[in-house]
Amino acid sequence: MDLFDHSREEQIEREAPLAARLRPRSLQEFVGQEHIAGEGRLLRRAIEADRLFSSLIFWGPPGTG
């Protein structure tokens, strides 16, 4: 990596869409849904063990993504 690569990566990060910049990068950054993703809960244990199920359906109001 040289100086130009670093500058280019910083520019990409600054110009990324808001959703991409605010996206949680770890389970600790998720807010809410403690009954599913909280410490010791089924979904968190599956993610931490890298054993996600092949058929999960997530539902929520429009705009929750």
N, CA, C and O atoms as CSV, one atom per row, in Angstrom:
chain,resi,resn,atom,element,x,y,z
A,1,MET,N,N,0.853,-1.176,0.000
A,1,MET,CA,C,0.000,0.000,0.000
A,1,MET,C,C,0.893,1.231,0.000
A,1,MET,O,O,1.850,1.321,0.770
A,2,ASP,N,N,0.575,2.158,-0.856
A,2,ASP,CA,C,1.352,3.397,-0.880
A,2,ASP,C,C,0.469,4.574,-0.453
A,2,ASP,O,O,-0.691,4.390,-0.085
A,3,LEU,N,N,1.021,5.750,-0.507
A,3,LEU,CA,C,0.322,6.950,-0.071
A,3,LEU,C,C,-0.971,7.162,-0.850
A,3,LEU,O,O,-1.982,7.569,-0.278
A,4,PHE,N,N,-0.942,6.888,-2.145
A,4,PHE,CA,C,-2.123,7.109,-2.978
A,4,PHE,C,C,-3.233,6.116,-2.646
A,4,PHE,O,O,-4.410,6.476,-2.663
A,5,ASP,N,N,-2.868,4.868,-2.344
A,5,ASP,CA,C,-3.876,3.870,-1.957
A,5,ASP,C,C,-4.591,4.300,-0.685
A,5,ASP,O,O,-5.816,4.210,-0.597
A,6,HIS,N,N,-3.835,4.765,0.296
A,6,HIS,CA,C,-4.426,5.206,1.557
A,6,HIS,C,C,-5.381,6.380,1.330
A,6,HIS,O,O,-6.479,6.413,1.886
A,7,SER,N,N,-4.960,7.325,0.521
A,7,SER,CA,C,-5.797,8.490,0.226
A,7,SER,C,C,-7.069,8.064,-0.497
A,7,SER,O,O,-8.148,8.585,-0.216
A,8,ARG,N,N,-6.950,7.129,-1.418
A,8,ARG,CA,C,-8.106,6.657,-2.172
A,8,ARG,C,C,-9.093,5.934,-1.251
A,8,ARG,O,O,-10.304,6.115,-1.379
A,9,GLU,N,N,-8.586,5.121,-0.329
A,9,GLU,CA,C,-9.456,4.426,0.618
A,9,GLU,C,C,-10.190,5.411,1.528
A,9,GLU,O,O,-11.374,5.227,1.813
A,10,GLU,N,N,-9.499,6.445,1.981
A,10,GLU,CA,C,-10.145,7.467,2.814
A,10,GLU,C,C,-11.245,8.188,2.045
A,10,GLU,O,O,-12.309,8.464,2.597
A,11,GLN,N,N,-10.995,8.493,0.778
A,11,GLN,CA,C,-11.989,9.171,-0.040
A,11,GLN,C,C,-13.213,8.271,-0.239
A,11,GLN,O,O,-14.343,8.752,-0.163
A,12,ILE,N,N,-13.012,7.003,-0.486
A,12,ILE,CA,C,-14.122,6.071,-0.657
A,12,ILE,C,C,-14.954,6.007,0.620
A,12,ILE,O,O,-16.183,5.998,0.553
A,13,GLU,N,N,-14.303,5.962,1.779
A,13,GLU,CA,C,-15.020,5.924,3.053
A,13,GLU,C,C,-15.833,7.200,3.278
A,13,GLU,O,O,-16.967,7.133,3.752
A,14,ARG,N,N,-15.263,8.360,2.942
A,14,ARG,CA,C,-15.969,9.633,3.128
A,14,ARG,C,C,-17.173,9.751,2.205
A,14,ARG,O,O,-18.192,10.330,2.580
A,15,GLU,N,N,-17.059,9.205,0.999
A,15,GLU,CA,C,-18.118,9.354,0.001
A,15,GLU,C,C,-19.109,8.192,0.001
A,15,GLU,O,O,-20.046,8.180,-0.796
A,16,ALA,N,N,-18.914,7.234,0.872
A,16,ALA,CA,C,-19.832,6.098,0.936
A,16,ALA,C,C,-21.212,6.564,1.373
A,16,ALA,O,O,-21.332,7.546,2.106
A,17,PRO,N,N,-22.259,5.865,0.928
A,17,PRO,CA,C,-23.612,6.233,1.374
A,17,PRO,C,C,-23.720,6.173,2.896
A,17,PRO,O,O,-23.000,5.422,3.553
A,18,LEU,N,N,-24.622,6.971,3.439
A,18,LEU,CA,C,-24.799,7.044,4.886
A,18,LEU,C,C,-25.057,5.664,5.485
A,18,LEU,O,O,-24.498,5.330,6.530
A,19,ALA,N,N,-25.897,4.861,4.835
A,19,ALA,CA,C,-26.204,3.526,5.354
A,19,ALA,C,C,-24.946,2.680,5.477
A,19,ALA,O,O,-24.799,1.933,6.445
A,20,ALA,N,N,-24.050,2.782,4.527
A,20,ALA,CA,C,-22.807,2.007,4.573
A,20,ALA,C,C,-21.899,2.497,5.701
A,20,ALA,O,O,-21.222,1.696,6.345
A,21,ARG,N,N,-21.883,3.812,5.942
A,21,ARG,CA,C,-21.028,4.346,6.995
A,21,ARG,C,C,-21.557,4.030,8.387
A,21,ARG,O,O,-20.777,3.903,9.331
A,22,LEU,N,N,-22.879,3.902,8.527
A,22,LEU,CA,C,-23.474,3.657,9.835
A,22,LEU,C,C,-23.757,2.190,10.108
A,22,LEU,O,O,-24.189,1.844,11.207
A,23,ARG,N,N,-23.523,1.325,9.136
A,23,ARG,CA,C,-23.813,-0.101,9.290
A,23,ARG,C,C,-23.001,-0.691,10.449
A,23,ARG,O,O,-21.797,-0.454,10.545
A,24,PRO,N,N,-23.652,-1.452,11.323
A,24,PRO,CA,C,-22.914,-2.082,12.428
A,24,PRO,C,C,-21.832,-3.029,11.894
A,24,PRO,O,O,-22.054,-3.764,10.933
A,25,ARG,N,N,-20.688,-2.997,12.520
A,25,ARG,CA,C,-19.587,-3.860,12.097
A,25,ARG,C,C,-19.354,-5.017,13.058
A,25,ARG,O,O,-18.551,-5.908,12.782
A,26,SER,N,N,-20.053,-5.002,14.179
A,26,SER,CA,C,-19.936,-6.094,15.148
A,26,SER,C,C,-21.273,-6.252,15.866
A,26,SER,O,O,-22.128,-5.369,15.797
A,27,LEU,N,N,-21.447,-7.356,16.541
A,27,LEU,CA,C,-22.690,-7.589,17.276
A,27,LEU,C,C,-22.875,-6.564,18.398
A,27,LEU,O,O,-24.008,-6.248,18.761
A,28,GLN,N,N,-21.785,-6.047,18.946
A,28,GLN,CA,C,-21.884,-5.070,20.026
A,28,GLN,C,C,-22.472,-3.746,19.552
A,28,GLN,O,O,-22.974,-2.972,20.367
A,29,GLU,N,N,-22.420,-3.471,18.249
A,29,GLU,CA,C,-22.949,-2.218,17.719
A,29,GLU,C,C,-24.444,-2.273,17.436
A,29,GLU,O,O,-25.044,-1.239,17.141
A,30,PHE,N,N,-25.065,-3.451,17.516
A,30,PHE,CA,C,-26.508,-3.562,17.300
A,30,PHE,C,C,-27.247,-3.024,18.516
A,30,PHE,O,O,-26.824,-3.234,19.653
A,31,VAL,N,N,-28.347,-2.333,18.273
A,31,VAL,CA,C,-29.150,-1.761,19.346
A,31,VAL,C,C,-30.535,-2.387,19.297
A,31,VAL,O,O,-31.146,-2.477,18.232
A,32,GLY,N,N,-31.022,-2.814,20.440
A,32,GLY,CA,C,-32.354,-3.404,20.494
A,32,GLY,C,C,-32.340,-4.881,20.156
A,32,GLY,O,O,-31.279,-5.467,19.940
A,33,GLN,N,N,-33.507,-5.476,20.112
A,33,GLN,CA,C,-33.679,-6.889,19.795
A,33,GLN,C,C,-32.909,-7.796,20.757
A,33,GLN,O,O,-32.426,-8.859,20.366
A,34,GLU,N,N,-32.801,-7.374,21.999
A,34,GLU,CA,C,-32.063,-8.158,22.992
A,34,GLU,C,C,-32.656,-9.552,23.184
A,34,GLU,O,O,-31.934,-10.488,23.528
A,35,HIS,N,N,-33.952,-9.697,22.967
A,35,HIS,CA,C,-34.588,-11.003,23.144
A,35,HIS,C,C,-34.137,-12.008,22.080
A,35,HIS,O,O,-34.318,-13.214,22.253
A,36,ILE,N,N,-33.551,-11.518,20.981
A,36,ILE,CA,C,-33.062,-12.412,19.933
A,36,ILE,C,C,-31.540,-12.381,19.831
A,36,ILE,O,O,-30.900,-13.429,19.757
A,37,ALA,N,N,-30.966,-11.190,19.826
A,37,ALA,CA,C,-29.528,-11.057,19.592
A,37,ALA,C,C,-28.746,-10.745,20.862
A,37,ALA,O,O,-27.545,-10.486,20.795
A,38,GLY,N,N,-29.408,-10.765,22.019
A,38,GLY,CA,C,-28.733,-10.462,23.273
A,38,GLY,C,C,-27.741,-11.537,23.672
A,38,GLY,O,O,-27.708,-12.620,23.089
A,39,GLU,N,N,-26.951,-11.231,24.650
A,39,GLU,CA,C,-25.925,-12.151,25.147
A,39,GLU,C,C,-26.546,-13.499,25.524
A,39,GLU,O,O,-27.478,-13.557,26.326
A,40,GLY,N,N,-26.023,-14.577,24.942
A,40,GLY,CA,C,-26.486,-15.922,25.257
A,40,GLY,C,C,-27.738,-16.356,24.520
A,40,GLY,O,O,-28.195,-17.484,24.706
A,41,ARG,N,N,-28.309,-15.490,23.683
A,41,ARG,CA,C,-29.530,-15.832,22.949
A,41,ARG,C,C,-29.212,-16.630,21.687
A,41,ARG,O,O,-28.069,-16.673,21.232
A,42,LEU,N,N,-30.237,-17.253,21.137
A,42,LEU,CA,C,-30.086,-18.185,20.022
A,42,LEU,C,C,-29.346,-17.591,18.825
A,42,LEU,O,O,-28.369,-18.177,18.360
A,43,LEU,N,N,-29.786,-16.450,18.319
A,43,LEU,CA,C,-29.159,-15.875,17.130
A,43,LEU,C,C,-27.705,-15.497,17.394
A,43,LEU,O,O,-26.839,-15.752,16.558
A,44,ARG,N,N,-27.432,-14.896,18.543
A,44,ARG,CA,C,-26.049,-14.519,18.851
A,44,ARG,C,C,-25.155,-15.746,18.953
A,44,ARG,O,O,-24.037,-15.746,18.439
A,45,ARG,N,N,-25.642,-16.787,19.611
A,45,ARG,CA,C,-24.838,-18.013,19.725
A,45,ARG,C,C,-24.564,-18.611,18.356
A,45,ARG,O,O,-23.457,-19.084,18.099
A,46,ALA,N,N,-25.558,-18.598,17.473
A,46,ALA,CA,C,-25.385,-19.147,16.124
A,46,ALA,C,C,-24.360,-18.342,15.334
A,46,ALA,O,O,-23.520,-18.910,14.636
A,47,ILE,N,N,-24.432,-17.015,15.444
A,47,ILE,CA,C,-23.475,-16.165,14.729
A,47,ILE,C,C,-22.071,-16.373,15.273
A,47,ILE,O,O,-21.125,-16.529,14.501
A,48,GLU,N,N,-21.923,-16.376,16.584
A,48,GLU,CA,C,-20.604,-16.540,17.185
A,48,GLU,C,C,-20.000,-17.906,16.878
A,48,GLU,O,O,-18.780,-18.033,16.776
A,49,ALA,N,N,-20.845,-18.935,16.728
A,49,ALA,CA,C,-20.351,-20.274,16.411
A,49,ALA,C,C,-20.214,-20.476,14.903
A,49,ALA,O,O,-19.801,-21.544,14.451
A,50,ASP,N,N,-20.565,-19.434,14.117
A,50,ASP,CA,C,-20.518,-19.512,12.660
A,50,ASP,C,C,-21.378,-20.664,12.144
A,50,ASP,O,O,-20.969,-21.405,11.251
A,51,ARG,N,N,-22.577,-20.806,12.719
A,51,ARG,CA,C,-23.495,-21.869,12.336
A,51,ARG,C,C,-24.894,-21.304,12.136
A,51,ARG,O,O,-25.836,-21.685,12.831
A,52,LEU,N,N,-25.017,-20.393,11.181
A,52,LEU,CA,C,-26.323,-19.808,10.892
A,52,LEU,C,C,-27.204,-20.819,10.181
A,52,LEU,O,O,-26.719,-21.688,9.456
A,53,PHE,N,N,-28.481,-20.694,10.395
A,53,PHE,CA,C,-29.443,-21.579,9.767
A,53,PHE,C,C,-29.642,-21.157,8.319
A,53,PHE,O,O,-29.433,-19.994,7.973
A,54,SER,N,N,-30.038,-22.080,7.488
A,54,SER,CA,C,-30.210,-21.749,6.069
A,54,SER,C,C,-31.560,-21.103,5.788
A,54,SER,O,O,-31.769,-20.589,4.689
A,55,SER,N,N,-32.466,-21.114,6.729
A,55,SER,CA,C,-33.769,-20.506,6.465
A,55,SER,C,C,-34.218,-19.666,7.656
A,55,SER,O,O,-34.840,-20.169,8.592
A,56,LEU,N,N,-33.897,-18.399,7.603
A,56,LEU,CA,C,-34.336,-17.443,8.603
A,56,LEU,C,C,-35.159,-16.365,7.918
A,56,LEU,O,O,-34.802,-15.904,6.834
A,57,ILE,N,N,-36.239,-15.969,8.533
A,57,ILE,CA,C,-37.053,-14.888,7.995
A,57,ILE,C,C,-37.079,-13.778,9.041
A,57,ILE,O,O,-37.521,-13.982,10.171
A,58,PHE,N,N,-36.601,-12.605,8.647
A,58,PHE,CA,C,-36.638,-11.447,9.522
A,58,PHE,C,C,-37.754,-10.536,9.024
A,58,PHE,O,O,-37.898,-10.325,7.820
A,59,TRP,N,N,-38.526,-10.007,9.933
A,59,TRP,CA,C,-39.643,-9.166,9.567
A,59,TRP,C,C,-39.625,-7.913,10.421
A,59,TRP,O,O,-39.237,-7.947,11.588
A,60,GLY,N,N,-40.043,-6.825,9.838
A,60,GLY,CA,C,-40.140,-5.591,10.588
A,60,GLY,C,C,-40.890,-4.550,9.794
A,60,GLY,O,O,-41.225,-4.782,8.632
A,61,PRO,N,N,-41.160,-3.415,10.390
A,61,PRO,CA,C,-41.880,-2.370,9.680
A,61,PRO,C,C,-41.062,-1.831,8.512
A,61,PRO,O,O,-39.838,-1.962,8.501
A,62,PRO,N,N,-41.722,-1.230,7.537
A,62,PRO,CA,C,-40.999,-0.674,6.381
A,62,PRO,C,C,-39.903,0.291,6.832
A,62,PRO,O,O,-40.080,1.085,7.756
A,63,GLY,N,N,-38.779,0.192,6.151
A,63,GLY,CA,C,-37.658,1.084,6.436
A,63,GLY,C,C,-36.683,0.559,7.451
A,63,GLY,O,O,-35.677,1.214,7.723
A,64,THR,N,N,-36.942,-0.620,8.035
A,64,THR,CA,C,-36.014,-1.158,9.031
A,64,THR,C,C,-34.916,-1.982,8.393
A,64,THR,O,O,-33.961,-2.370,9.066
A,65,GLY,N,N,-35.039,-2.252,7.107
A,65,GLY,CA,C,-33.992,-2.860,6.307
A,65,GLY,C,C,-33.572,-4.195,6.709
A,65,GLY,O,O,-32.689,-4.779,6.081
